[in-house]
Amino acid sequence: MIYHGGALPYLHKQNLAGLLQDQCNIPVTIENDAKSAAMFIQMSLHVNFKMMQTYLGHCITFLKFSKKIV
């Protein structure tokens, strides 16, 4: 549930994950972009992974991870 749409006021009090899940017929979770970036950095420090590419597909955006090349 988005409690404050910020720069996108039409998202105020919308269940965006639920709307996308209904539209795409797949499970959907959403994270705040800044929190996602922080989680990625934390993960990359401990798991030795890095982000390689961001993909945009039909109704879904996801990240591909691969091992760091040293």
Number of C-alpha atoms within 10 A of each C-alpha: 12 12 10 13 12 10 8 8 10 10 15 15 12 15 13 16 16 17 12 17 15 12 10 13 11 12 10 15 10 11 10 8 9 9 10 12 12 12 12 14 15 12 13 16 10 8 11 12 16 17 14 12 11 11 10 10 8 6 12 11 9 10 10 10 13 11 12 12 7 3
